[in-house]
Amino acid sequence: MATIFWCQLIRDGEEFCMTKMLFASVSFAVLCTMLPTIGYAQDTGPSADPASAEGRLGDIIVTAQRRSEDLQSAALAITAVSGEDLMDRGVTQVEDLGILSPGFQVNTSAGPYATFSVRSISSLSGNAFADSAVAVNLDGVYLATPTVLHGLYYDLERIEILKGPQGTLYGRNATAGAINIIPRRPEFRNGGNANLMVGNLDRFNIGGALNLAVSDTVALRVAGQRVRRDGYMSDGASDDNGEAIRASLLFEPTPELSILITGDYAHQGGVGPGATIRKECANIPGNTQTGACFVADDPYTGIADLAEQYTSVGEAPPTQNQFIEGDYYGLALNVNYETSIGDLTFIGAYREADSAYVGTGTSWQLREMQMPTQTSAELRLASNNDGPLQYVFGLYYLDTTMESRSQSESLNNRRFSDSFTNNEGWTWAAFSQLTYSLTDNFRVTGGLRYTYENKETDSERYNLLNLVGPDPVIPDGPSGVKTIDLEEEESWNSVNWKLGVEYDATPDSLLYANVSTGFKAGGFYYGPPGSNTYDPENVTAYAIGTKNRFANDTIQLNIEAFYLDYTDQQISFVKLIGPGSVVLVTENAGSTTAYGIELESEFLLAEDTRIGFAASWIDAEYDEFSYDTVAPPSSTTLCVVGPPFPFNVDCSGLEPVKTPQWTLSGSFEQGFELGNGGRIFLDGRGQYKSAFFPSTAYTVETVADESFRANFGLGYEDPAGRFRVRAFIDNAFDEVTINNSTVNTAYSENQIVGVNLLAPRTYGVQLSADF
């Protein structure tokens, strides 16, 4: 295992009737099923996939419900993106996933941490105690730590994004949904592929896969990638740097038995996420605008290049010693045996990581190293026939450990904390989901899961606090005064369930309604005895939807309306919990109500003309969100701030963070057949997001303005469909897009706000070849 020395670390509140929304959705769905069938005369193109060659949209097989089924037959909201499409979209790192589906966001701000937001449900904490609200699974293996999601996005069959709580089949930490990352499996043939991407910012990505049929019963697949791109912030931050390799061995001694062994390794390096500074325009000398403005003329000016913003208010400027280094390992065994009563599947896995980073914020610096491990096992029995009863039964076990050291230092060296975290946890669950056909067209579904979870921690925190007088001297070892000795053990249990009905209005139109629940595990934070734990959060979701194919399978239209009741929401904020101890705590401080509607559609207008449209509208607000903190947000906050001390901040009635009310996406692909049988193609994708608040500060400086980003490509594919070259331009209109914002009121008397930006305009060429 790679060793990383610690010395590196030292250098609208409107009323809405749910009944009317559901009635309108059902009425629209029924109307859709009554649309006349429209015929299109289709010719088969040589480069079209088999489905398109028949003049119809292709079928997509998903395993979101722990069994193989057509996407259009799955009675829940799923977005499935193929591996080829992921390559065209340039997906190489976790933050790139945010472009894949409406109503789905990915945010990064410090080190390897990634947070997801789906339909107003977010992870609002980021430390060694934190869990994610979205269950991320790699080939059926749950990834327990939100810092290990790097180096996974190559040689994939597809990615599935499931929206809404998935507590029955996926268990804990799936309150917002789930992401399934599905690599390509070995095949019994010899072949492979290679791909190359070059572009501005010195981008140079290379990857490929080799597939070998070792014998009639054994196949091997080895895939890898190397990614390099300079940072688009002026100080070198927000880069992309890493390598990864994955090897899979498939053994099928009989037609009924398959054994898949997979090992993977990834390295992440470079500088890491970057930020710039934003203020009220009126607080920037010489600026006559209103609202919020970037302090530099170039929005991509990094924090390390903005020293004058600190010296002008008596703060010490940051130094650019930021870096990120991580090594991630995994080993998995997947055994599947077909029996007369169903497919019996066992998945056992071990994963570990060794990572470290230094991240510079707007008024402080974080230094952290983590060494998480996990061991998991899952046993499932799933029906494999077309009988009236479809079922999944399963048992699950997970054991985790986390060793971490983190330091937080204000730039004026007056506040310093040094934390040593030792966490252990284990959980087990039993679950089942049954679907029974009462008639040929009508089905009912019921699911149930029991989860027991135990967590314990033996952790220490040291603090230095010196608000006046000379700066303290910060030593390299355990330093300061031990303010917290955290030795706790907690356990929780939860019962999650799902009820649903499905109706086939026509052979190509499905109507469905579901009620489902989910929970996110509780945990710890650095605090005194009796005030250092938080409870699980819970969500109940109601959904009604329809999935349709029209016009001889040339039009696909999927719609889902939803309502969420989200309680005991875990929210992190800075709090003074004792003399000299300013701590990032996590408390069950919020509850949310949300409702909305999502639409995804695709149209095959002609043999080689395809367009798509997707939309998400959501109306959500905090029913309750109130907390006490050492310093309030700035005077522009929309929250109600009470008198000191401490300050009570009440954000009830506001929209949840990371929740744009509108997300609109469109895509097109137009192909032109050449005389030699080859094909030229033009493609484009665009996404609009309305303004939203990425931060619980709710200030004008932190708001993410509305944005529109468009990507275009022009390419050529050879007659055999084996060679492909594509020139691309992403963010073609060079839209400055805020993805996240942070303001640390405890450490920044002068309210210097940092914002993270998505990439500016990038361009380049992609080449891929199959052999």
N, C-alpha and C positions, 0 to 999 in steps of 0.2 A: 504494500500500500504506500502510496506517495506520502512523504512527510513534508509538512510545511512548517518551517520554524517560526516560533512566535516573534523572533526578532524582526521578521518582515512586517509584522503588525504594528510594531512600535514606530518605524519610519513612516298644482293649482288647487288650491283647497276647494275644488268644486264638488258638489254632490253628484253622485252617479248611481243609477239603479242597476244593480247586477242582473236582475231578472230581465230588464230590457236588453242589456247587452247580450245575454245568452240567447234570448228570443231572436234578436237580430242575426246572431251568428247561425243559429239553426235554420232560420228562414233563408239566409243566403246559401247555406249548404244545400238545403232541399232544392232551391232554385237552380243551383249548379247541376244537380243530378238530373234535372229536367231539360238541360240544354240539348239541342239537337246535335247529332253526330255530324261532323263536317269532314268530308273526304278530301285528301290531298293526293295528287298523282306524284309518286316519288320514283326517282331513279336511284340506283345504288352506286355510291361512289367508292372507289377503290380503297380510300383511306378511312372511310367511316367505320366505326366499331360495328360489331354484328347487329346490335339493336338498331343503330341508325341506318345500316344498310337495308334493313327491312322497312324503312320509312317510319320509324317510331322511336320514341325516347327509350333509352335502355333501362333495364331493371337493376336496382342496386340492392345487394344482399347485405344485411346488417346483423349484428349479434348483440344489439343493445339490451335485449330482454333475455340474455343468456341462452339463446337458441337462434339458429339461422332462420331468417325470414326476409321477405321483400320489404324494402323501406315503406312502400305504400300500404302494406298490410299491418304495420306496427302502429298500435293505437296510442301514440305519444309523439311529442315534438322532438324530432331528430334532424340534425343537419349532418349529412355525410359528404366528405370531400375526398376525392381520390388522390392517390399518390402523385399521379401526373399533374393534377391540378395544383397540388401543393408545391410542386417544383416550379410551375409557371408563376405562381404567386410569390416565389422567393422565400418560402417559409424555412428558416434555418434555426430560429431561436424562439423561446416560449412567447415573447411579446408579439411575434408575428401572428399568433393564433387569433388575435383580436379582430382580424379582417375577415374571418371565415363565416360569421353568422350574425344576423341582426339581433339586438338585445343581449349581446355577449361581449364582454370587455376584459382585457388583460392589462394590468398595470405593473410597472416595475419602477423602483425609485432608489433602492440601495442594495448593493451586493447581488447575491443570487436570488433574492426574494421575488416571488411573483404572486400577485393576488388576482383573483377572478371575480367578476360581477355578472350575474345572470338575473334578469328580471327584478332588479333592485336588491337582490341578496348578495352581499359582499363579505369578504374577509377584511375586517378593519383592525387587524393586529398583525405585527410582523416581528417576531423574536423567536427564541429557542423554545418557548412554551406554546407557540401558535399552531393551530390547525387550519386547514383550508376549508372553505365552504363548498368547493367543487372536488369531487373524487376523481383524481387522475389515475388512469389505469394503463399500464404498458403490457399489451398482449395478455390481458386478464389479471395482471398483478397490480394491486393497489399501491401507489407511491405515497407513503405516509408523511413525507416531509416536503413542505413547499419550496425548499431550496435545492431539490434534486431533479428538476425538470429540464435539464440541459442536455444537449447532444443526443436527442431522441428522434429528430425530424428528418430522417433520410430512409430511403428504400422502404417506403410504407405502402401498404395496400390501401389504407384509408385512415381518416380520423372521423370519429363519430362524436358529435356534441349533443348531449341530452339535456333538455331544459326542464326545470322544475324539480322538486325533491325526488330523489331516487332511493329513499330509505329502505324499501323492501328488498330489492335485489343488490343494492350497492352498500347499504348500511350507513354507518356513522360518517359524518363529514361530507354528506352529499345533499345538504339542504338546498343549495342552488342548482345542482345538477351534477353531471358526470361528463368526463372526456375519456374516450377510448382511443388510444394510439395503437394501431394494429400494423405491425411490420409484415412484410411479405414472407411467406413460409417457403422452405425448400420445395422444389418440384423435381419430378423424376424425368429430368431432361438436362442436357448440357447447354449452357448459355450464360448470358449475363448482360450487363449494361454499364455504360460509363457516361458521366455528365461533367460539364465544365461551365462555369459562369465567371465572366470577367466584366468589370465595370468601373465607374468612377469611385472615388474614395479608396482607390487601390484594392478594390474587391477582387478576390481570386478564390473561388470555391471549386473544389474538385471532389468527385465522389464516384461510386460505382458499386457493382455487386457481381459476384461470380457464383453460378449455380452448377453443381455437379451431381449427376446421377452415379453414385458410387457403385450401386448394384440395383437389382430389381426391387430391393426392399429398403435401401439406405440412400438418402439424399443429403447433400451439404450445401449450405448457402452462407457466403461470407460477404458482408457489405461494410462500407466505410465512407467517411467524408472528412475533408479538411476545409475549414472556413476561415477566411481572412477578409476583414474590412476595417479600414481606419475609422476612428470616431468622427462623427459629424459635428461634435462640439469643438470649439476652438482650442480647448485644453486637452484634446485627445480622447475625451470620454464619449460614451455611447458608441462603442465599437463592437465588433463581432469577431471572436477569436476562439477557435477550438478545433478539436479532432475527436473522432468517434469511430468505433468498430463494433460490429455485431456478428457473431457466428452462430448458426443454427444447424443442428443435426437432427434429421427426421428418420425414424425407424418404423417401418410398417411391416411387421412379420406376417400378419394376416390381414385380410380385408376389414376385419372388425377392430383391430388394435393399431393405434398410432402412438408413438412416443417421440416427443419433441424436447430437445435439450438446447437451451439458448444461453449464451454468455455475452455480455456487452460491457464496454468500457468507453468512457467519454472524459475528455479533458476540456476545461473551460479556462481561458486566460484573458489577458488584456487589461484594460483600464476599468471597464464596468460602466454602469449607467451614469449619465451626467445630468447636469441641471444648469439653468440660468436663473437670473433674478428678475422679479417683477414687482412693481410697486404701484401705488396710486399715482396716476400721472401728475397730480398736483404736488406730490412730494419729490418730483424729479426736477432739479433746477433747469429753468428754461423751457420746460414742457408746458404747453398751453392746452393739451388735450384733456378730455375727461375720462373717467373710468380707470382702467388699469393699463399700464404700459411696460414694455421691457426697458430696462435701464440702459441697455446698449443699443446702438443703431442696428447691429446684427443680432437677431434673436438667438443665434446659435453661439453666442459668446459664452464660454463656460465660466463656472464660478471661480476657478483658479486664475482667470484673466480679468477679474473684476475687483481687484484689491482696493480701488478707491471707494467702493461702496462700503467698505468696512472702516478704513482709516478715517474717512470723513465723519464717522460717528463714534470714533474712539475705540473701535474693535480691532482685533488683530486679524489680518487677512489670512485666508486659507493657503496652505501650500499644496502643490500638486504631487502628492505621494500616493495617489489613489491607485489601487490595483485589485484584481480579482483572480484567484487561482483555485481551481476545484478539480478533483478527480472523483469519478462516479463509476461504481462497479455493480454488476448484477449477474445473477445466475438463476435460471428458472427451469423447472421440469413440468411439462404438460403431457399428461397421459389421458387418452380418450379411448374408451372401449364401448363398442356398440353391442347392446344386449336386446333381448326381446321386449324389455319394458322401458328402454330408453338408453340414451347416451350417458355413460358414467364417466365423469371428468374429474381428474385430480390435478391441481396446480400448486406446486410448492416452489418457494422462491426465497432467496437471500439477497439483500442489497446493502451496500454501505457507501459512504462518501467521506471525503477528507477535503474540506474547503476552507478558504480564508479570504478575507477582503478588507480593504480600507476604503471607506466611502466618505466623501466630504460633502456635508450638507451646507445650508446657507449660513448657519451660525454655530456649527458643531461638527465634530468628526466621529465616525463610528469605526471601530476596529473589531473584527470578530473572526473567530475560527469555530468550525463545527465538525463533529464526527458522528453523524447519525448512522445507525444500523437498523435493519428490520428483517424479521423472519416471518413468513406467512405460509398458510396452507388453506386450501379450499377444496371441498369435495362436493360435487353436484351430480344430480340425476335429472336429466331433461328428456321429455318425450320426443320421439323421433318418428312419429307416424301421423297419419291424417285423421285419426279418430276424433270423436266429439270432445274428448278431454285432453287438453294440453297442459303440461305441468313442469315445474322446476322445483326441486327440493335441494337444500344445501346446508353445509356446515362450514364455518369460517373461523380461523384463528390467526391472530397477529401479535407479535412481540416486538417492541421497539426500545431502543436506547438512544440517548442524545447526550454527548459531552460537548460543552461549548464554553468558550471564554469570550467575553465581549467587553469593550471599553467605549465609553462615551465621554468626549471631552469638548467643552465649549472653547471657541476660538480665542477667548480672552483668558483662558487657562484658570478661570475662577471656579469652575465646577467640573468635577471629574468623578466617574463611577467605573468600577472594575467588578465584573460579575463572572462567577464560576458556576456553570449550570451542569447538573447531573440529573438527568431524567430517565426513568424507566416506566414502561407501560405495557399492558397486555389486554387483549380483548378477544372475546369469542362470541359467535352468533349462530343462530339456527334460523333458517328462512324457507319460505315456500311461496310460490305463486301459481295459481290454477286458473285456466280459462276453459269454460264449458260452453259448447254450442247447444243452445236450447232448440234452435231450428237451424236450417241451412244458412240463414242470413243473420241470426241474432245470437250474440255471445255475452256471457258475463264473466268478469274477472275478479278474483280476490287474492290478496297477498298479505303475508304476515311475517314479521321478523322480530326476534328477541335478541337484544344485544346487552352484554355485560362488559363493563370496562373498568379497569383499575389503572391508576397513575400514581407514581410516587416521585418525589424529588428530594435531593440532598444538595442544596445550593447555597452559595455565599455571595454577598455583595459588600463591596467597600466603597466608601464615598469620601470625597473632599469637597467642602463647600466654603467659599470665602467671598462673600458678597462685597466686602470692603477691604482695604489694605492691600499689601503686596500679594502677587500671585503665588500660589503654592507651588512647591517643587514636586513634580510627579515622577515617582520611581518606576522602574520597569517591572518589578515583581508585584505580588499582592500588596496593594497600596491603600493608604488612607485609613479611615476608621471603619471597622467591620460594623455596618449598620444593620445588616439583616443576615440571620442564619436560618435559612428556609429548609425545614425538614418536615415534609407533609406527605400524607397518603390519602387519596380520595378514590371512591368508586361510584359508578353510576350504572343504572340500567334503563333500558328504553324499549318500548314496544312500538314499532312502526307498522303501518298497514296501508293497503291500497284497495279501493273498490272501483270497478269500471264496467261499462257496458259498451258493446260494439254492434253496429248494424250495417250490413251491406245493402245500401239503397239500390245499387246496381252492381254488376260484377266489377266495375271500375271506380266505384264511389263508396267510401267508408265514412260513416258517422260514428263518433265515440264521445264518451264523457268519463272523466276520472276524478276521484278524490284520493289524494295521497299525502303522506306525512314524511318528515325527515327530521333528524336532529344532528347537531354538531357538538362534539365532545366538550366537556368542561376542562378546566386546567388551573394553572397557578400563575402568580406574578410575585414579584419581590415586595413583600409587605410584612407587617408584624403578625404574630399568631392571631388567628381569628379574622384577619382581614387580608388574606393572601390567596384566596381561591375564587373561582367563578363557576357558575353552573352551566349545563348545556343550554343551547338555544334550540328552539323548535319552530317548525313551519308546517302549516296545513295548506294545501293547494287544491283548488278546484279548476278543472279544465274541461272545455268542450271544443271539439274540433272536427274537421273533415279533411279527407285526403281523396283526391280525384284525378282521374285521367279522362280526357275527352278527345274527340276528333281522331279516332284511330290511334290513340296513344301519342299524339303529337303535342298535346297540351297537358301540363301537370299543374295542379293548383292545390296547395295545402294551407289550411287556416286553423289557428287555435286561439281561442279566447281563454283568459285565465284570471283567477282571483287568488291572492295570497294573504294569509294571516301569519305574520312572522313575529314571534314573541321571544322575550329574554335575550335580545340581541347583544352579542359580545362586542364591546367597543373599547378601544384603547385610548388613553389620554394621559397627560402628565399631571401628577398629583404630589403634593407634599404630605408624606405619611409620618414624618417625625423630624426632629431637629437634624438639619443637614442632609436630609434624604429626600431628594426629588426623584420620583420614580415614574416610569411608564407603567401604568396599571391597566388591567382589563377587568371590566365590570359588566354585569348584565344591565345595561343602561337604556336599552331601546326596545321599541316594538313598532312594527310597520304594517300598514295595509297597502296593498297594491293590486291594481287590475289593469288589464291591457289586452291587446290582440296582436298576433303576428301572422304574417303571410309569406309564403315562399312559392314561387311559380317558375315555370320553365316552358318555353314555346319552341317547337321545331317548325319554323315557318316554311322551310324548303329543305331540299336535300342536304345542303351544307350551310344553312342559316339558322342559328340558334340564339335566342335571347332569354334572359332571366330577370326577374324582379323580386325583391324581398323588402318587407317593411315590418317595423316594430313600433307600436305606440303603447306607452305605459303611463299611467297616472298613479303616483305613489307618494305617500307622506309618512313621516314619523308620527305615530299616535302619541308616543312618549319617547323623549330623548333629552335627558337632563343629567348633568354631571358637575362635580366640584373640581376646580383646578387652581393652580397657583397663580396663573396669569391668564386673562381672557384673550380672545382674538382681538384684532384691531377694531377701531371704532366703526369700520364699515361692515362688521358682521351683521348678518340677518338674525342671529340668535339673540335672545333676551339675556342680558348679563346683569346679575345681581351685585349688590355691594360686597366689598371684601370683608373679612378674609377667612376662608378662601372665597373665590369667585364662583357663584353658581351660574352655569351656562345652560340655558334652556333652548333647545333647537326643535322642540315639538312643533309639528305642523309644517315643517320644511320637507322638501323632497330628499330622499335618501341619496347619499353620495354615489358617484359613478353610475348615475342613472339618467342618461339623456332621454327626454320624453319621446323624441322621434329618431329613428334610424331608418334610412332608406338606402337600398342598394340596387344596382343594376349591372347587367353584364351582357356581352354579345360576343359571338364568334361567327365570322363569315369566311368561308373557304372558297377557293377558286381552283378548279381542276385544270391541270396543264396537259398539253398534248402527250407528254411522255408518261402520263399516269400519276405524276407527282401532284403536289397540292401546295398552294400558297394560302396562308390564312392570316386574318386580322382579328385581334381580340381586344376587348376593353372591359374594365370594371370600374365602377365608381361607388363611393359611399358618402352619404351625408349624415351628420350627427348634429342634433340640436345642442345648445349649450347645456352644461351640467357642472356640478360641483364635485371635484375629485377629493376634496378635503372637508373634514368636519368643522373647519374654521368658518366656512360660509362667508367669506369676505370677497370683495370685488377683485382683490389681487389674485385669489386662488381659482377663480372660475375658469373653466375650459370653454372658450368661445365656440360657437357653431363652426363646423368645418365641412369641407368637401374635398375628398381625395380621389384622384382618378389615375388609373394605370392602363397603359396600352402596350400592345405587342404586335409585331409583324414577323412572320416566319415562313419557313418552307419545310415540307415533309416529303421524303422520297417515295416512289411508287410502292415500295414494300412496307412502308410505315416503320422502318427501322432507324432511319436517321432523321434528325430534326434540328433545325437551327432557328433561333428566335431572338430578335432584337427587342429590347423592352425599355420603357421609360415609366418609372413609378413616381407617384405624386407629381404628375406631369405639370400641374399648374403651380407647383412649389408652395403649397399651402402650409403655413406655420400652424402646427397642430399640437395643442397641449394635451398630454395624456395623463399627467398626474401633477399634483402640487402638494407642497408641505410647508408648514409654518410651525416652528417649535417655540411656542410662546414662553416656555420656562427658560430657554437659553437665549432668547433674542429680544432684548429690551427694545430694539429698534424695528421690530417687525419686518425683517428682511425675508421675503417669501421666495422659495425656490420652486421652479416648475420644470417638469420633465417634458421634453418634446419628442414627437415622432420624427422620423427621418425627413430631411428636405428632399428635393428632387434627386433621384438616382436613375442611372441608366447603364445599359450594358448589353451583352450578348450571352445567350445560353446555347450550348450545344449538347445533344444527347444522342446516344447510339445504342441499339440493342444488337446482340450477337448470339 
